[in-house]
Amino acid sequence: MVLQAEEGRLTTPAVRVLVATAVPAERDAVARAFTGDVLAVGVGPARAAAGTATALARAPYDLVVSAGIGGGFAPHAPVGSLVVADEITAADLGAETPEGFLPVTELGFGTVTHRPPRSLVRALAEATGARTGAVLTVSTVTGTAARATALRERHPTALAEAMEGFGVAEAAALHGVPVLEIRAVSNPVGPRDRAAWRIGEALAALTEGFGKLTPVLESWKSA
Ligand SMILES: O=C(O)c1cccc(C(=O)CC[C@H]2O[C@@H](n3cnc4c(=O)[nH]cnc43)[C@H](O)[C@@H]2O)c1
């Protein structure tokens, strides 16, 4: 490991973190509390993968974080709560069959799940008070109770859904970089009621969570 001279002392270099959000409002909420690189890469897994892969090709990073607001599965992840993913799963990448949904892995292709470093997830949850569980990546925001129930039945540990985590994780995996996903819950997963989304509350929770992140990342890097 290269050592840096800082005020006459030798220190280990800071952990290099890339945070990828979907939209600028999420980027700004993270950047209010966090000094690493924060990029708004766009909405959906494809834009998120492309934007993250481009950033990773330009500079070296130790960790990539997919972050933003998300839908929470009630009652496990209420509005305003923070979720750190112990599993980032593409929930609609596969095939429908008369017998039900088949993930691409059961069709013989690719992957549908990425797992963030367990010790880091645990440490972050302790530091921030976040809940830990699966965060699902969907290309279509869930808009019915039936779909919410089907997703929880298929993914019993799911706490939240969002639209970018799996894309960010695929890009990170291609570059051999560990990944995290952190979501602040703005709305329940279920019947669509966009007017009821508590975006301000969720963005404030995101800022507060990232304010507690840096010491955890520093001790993880040096561990
Ligand atoms: O209108 C605004 O001011 C505003 C500010 C910040 C973010 C937004 C978004 O619309 C972000 C879209 C982003 O949010 C994720 N998301 C949020 N809730 C859900 C959900 O229930 N299911 C899936 N995704 C959700 C998602 O990652 C979107 O990319 C607006």
The ligand as an SDF file (V2000), in Angstrom:
LIG
                    3D

 30 33  0  0  0  0  0  0  0  0999 V2000
  -39.0640   14.9560   -7.6750 O   0  0  0  0  0  0  0  0  0  0  0  0
  -38.0770   15.0860   -6.9280 C   0  0  0  0  0  0  0  0  0  0  0  0
  -37.8070   16.1300   -6.2880 O   0  0  0  0  0  0  0  0  0  0  0  0
  -37.2000   13.9410   -6.7290 C   0  0  0  0  0  0  0  0  0  0  0  0
  -36.1230   14.0500   -5.8730 C   0  0  0  0  0  0  0  0  0  0  0  0
  -35.3100   12.9700   -5.6670 C   0  0  0  0  0  0  0  0  0  0  0  0
  -35.5750   11.7590   -6.3310 C   0  0  0  0  0  0  0  0  0  0  0  0
  -36.6560   11.6760   -7.1670 C   0  0  0  0  0  0  0  0  0  0  0  0
  -36.9700   10.4440   -7.8590 C   0  0  0  0  0  0  0  0  0  0  0  0
  -37.9880   10.2820   -8.4650 O   0  0  0  0  0  0  0  0  0  0  0  0
  -35.9390    9.4000   -7.7860 C   0  0  0  0  0  0  0  0  0  0  0  0
  -36.2370    8.2240   -8.6550 C   0  0  0  0  0  0  0  0  0  0  0  0
  -35.5250    7.0600   -8.0710 C   0  0  0  0  0  0  0  0  0  0  0  0
  -36.1260    6.7050   -6.8660 O   0  0  0  0  0  0  0  0  0  0  0  0
  -36.0700    5.3310   -6.6770 C   0  0  0  0  0  0  0  0  0  0  0  0
  -37.3870    4.9290   -6.1790 N   0  0  0  0  0  0  0  0  0  0  0  0
  -38.0750    5.6040   -5.2640 C   0  0  0  0  0  0  0  0  0  0  0  0
  -39.1750    4.9350   -4.9120 N   0  0  0  0  0  0  0  0  0  0  0  0
  -39.1900    3.8030   -5.6350 C   0  0  0  0  0  0  0  0  0  0  0  0
  -40.0860    2.6960   -5.6880 C   0  0  0  0  0  0  0  0  0  0  0  0
  -41.1050    2.5990   -4.9800 O   0  0  0  0  0  0  0  0  0  0  0  0
  -39.7810    1.7160   -6.5530 N   0  0  0  0  0  0  0  0  0  0  0  0
  -38.6680    1.7600   -7.3350 C   0  0  0  0  0  0  0  0  0  0  0  0
  -37.8120    2.8020   -7.2990 N   0  0  0  0  0  0  0  0  0  0  0  0
  -38.0520    3.7960   -6.4500 C   0  0  0  0  0  0  0  0  0  0  0  0
  -35.6110    4.7340   -7.9900 C   0  0  0  0  0  0  0  0  0  0  0  0
  -34.3160    4.2430   -7.8030 O   0  0  0  0  0  0  0  0  0  0  0  0
  -35.6370    5.8790   -8.9730 C   0  0  0  0  0  0  0  0  0  0  0  0
  -34.5450    5.9300   -9.8270 O   0  0  0  0  0  0  0  0  0  0  0  0
  -37.4780   12.7340   -7.3890 C   0  0  0  0  0  0  0  0  0  0  0  0
  1  2  2  0
  2  3  1  0
  2  4  1  0
  4  5  1  0
  4 30  2  0
  5  6  2  0
  6  7  1  0
  7  8  2  0
  8  9  1  0
  8 30  1  0
  9 10  2  0
  9 11  1  0
 11 12  1  0
 12 13  1  0
 13 14  1  0
 13 28  1  0
 14 15  1  0
 15 16  1  0
 15 26  1  0
 16 17  1  0
 16 25  1  0
 17 18  2  0
 18 19  1  0
 19 20  1  0
 19 25  2  0
 20 21  2  0
 20 22  1  0
 22 23  1  0
 23 24  2  0
 24 25  1  0
 26 27  1  0
 26 28  1  0
 28 29  1  0
M  END
$$$$
